[in-house]
């Protein structure tokens, strides 16, 4: 899978990295895999870091497939905060992440925010503390 993830903090934190060239099917597979992962406990914070151009093959239709597949799952939805980090990758990746953010607000109980900086995303998730004097 081109999106690898780990679960830590007693099931309350998911750290995922998208690398290489993720296909639409791989993206859907990732979203379904962690939605049904028995190690994950509510509430959960997720950090999805997208490496340069990893989502270049993903389309808005793939994002909509994720939403449809989630509706089909029999597992209850987990209270979820997700920080998507797009450090590079151009306009397509950023626009796709923002589309995902908007669709998540409409279709699920999760909060998704897109960031351009991993450190700021970690602070928002509460897994890193803000340094004194940081503005």
C-alpha positions in Angstrom: 0.0 0.0 0.0 1.3 3.4 -0.9 -0.2 4.8 2.3 1.3 3.3 5.4 -0.1 4.0 8.9 0.7 3.2 12.5 -1.5 3.4 15.5 -0.2 4.5 18.9 -1.1 6.3 22.1 -3.3 3.4 23.2 -5.3 3.5 19.9 -6.0 7.3 19.9 -3.4 8.4 17.3 -3.0 7.4 13.7 0.1 8.5 11.8 -0.1 8.0 8.1 2.3 8.8 5.3 1.3 8.8 1.6 4.3 8.3 -0.6 5.2 7.2 -4.1 2.2 7.4 -6.4 -1.0 6.5 -4.6 -3.8 5.0 -6.8 -7.5 5.7 -6.3 -8.0 2.1 -5.1 -5.1 2.4 -2.6 -6.6 5.6 -1.2 -10.0 4.0 -0.7 -8.3 0.9 0.8 -6.4 3.1 3.3 -9.5 5.0 4.4 -11.5 1.7 4.8 -8.6 -0.1 6.6 -8.3 2.4 9.4 -12.1 2.9 9.6 -12.4 -0.7 10.7 -9.1 -1.2 12.5 -9.9 -2.7 15.9 -6.8 -1.0 17.5 -8.3 2.4 17.0 -10.3 3.9 19.8 -12.5 7.0 20.0 -11.6 9.8 20.1 -8.8 9.5 17.6 -6.4 12.1 16.1 -4.9 11.3 12.7 -1.9 12.9 11.0 -1.9 12.2 7.3 1.4 13.5 5.7 1.4 13.6 1.9 4.8 13.4 0.4 5.6 15.3 -2.8 3.1 14.5 -5.6 1.9 11.3 -3.9 -1.7 12.0 -4.8 -1.2 13.0 -8.4 -3.4 10.1 -9.6 -6.2 10.7 -7.1 -9.4 12.4 -8.3 -12.4 14.0 -6.6 -14.3 10.9 -7.7 -12.0 8.8 -5.6 -12.7 11.0 -2.6 -16.5 10.5 -3.2 -15.8 6.7 -3.4 -14.3 6.9 0.1 -17.4 8.5 1.4 -19.7 5.9 -0.2 -17.6 3.0 1.1 -17.7 4.4 4.6 -21.5 4.6 4.5 -21.5 0.9 3.7 -19.4 -0.1 6.8 -21.2 -1.7 9.7 -18.7 -0.4 12.2 -19.7 2.7 14.2 -18.0 6.0 13.1 -15.1 7.0 15.4 -15.0 10.6 16.8 -12.1 11.8 14.7 -9.8 14.8 14.1 -7.6 14.6 11.0 -4.7 16.9 10.0 -3.7 16.5 6.4 -0.3 17.9 5.7 0.5 19.0 2.2 4.1 20.2 2.4 4.7 20.1 -1.3 3.0 18.6 -4.3 1.5 21.5 -6.1 -2.0 22.8 -6.7 -3.6 19.4 -7.5 -2.7 17.9 -4.1 -3.7 21.0 -2.1 -7.0 21.3 -4.0 -7.8 17.6 -3.5 -7.0 17.8 0.2 -9.3 20.9 0.6 -12.1 19.0 -1.3 -11.7 16.1 1.1 -11.9 18.6 4.0 -15.1 20.0 2.7 -16.7 16.6 1.9 -15.8 15.3 5.4 -17.6 18.2 7.0 -20.7 17.4 5.0 -20.7 13.6 5.4 -19.2 12.6 8.7 -18.5 13.5 12.3 -14.8 14.1 11.8 -13.0 17.4 11.7 -10.4 17.7 8.9 -8.0 20.6 8.5 -5.4 20.9 5.7 -2.0 22.3 6.7 1.1 23.2 4.9 3.4 22.6 7.9 3.7 19.3 9.8 4.7 21.0 13.1 1.6 23.3 13.1 -0.6 20.3 12.3 0.9 18.4 15.3 0.2 21.4 17.6 -3.4 21.5 16.4 -3.8 17.8 17.1 -2.3 18.2 20.5 0.6 15.8 20.0 3.2 18.6 20.0 3.4 21.6 22.3 3.8 25.1 21.1 7.2 26.5 22.0 7.3 29.6 24.2 7.6 32.8 22.1 6.2 31.0 19.0 3.8 33.3 17.3 
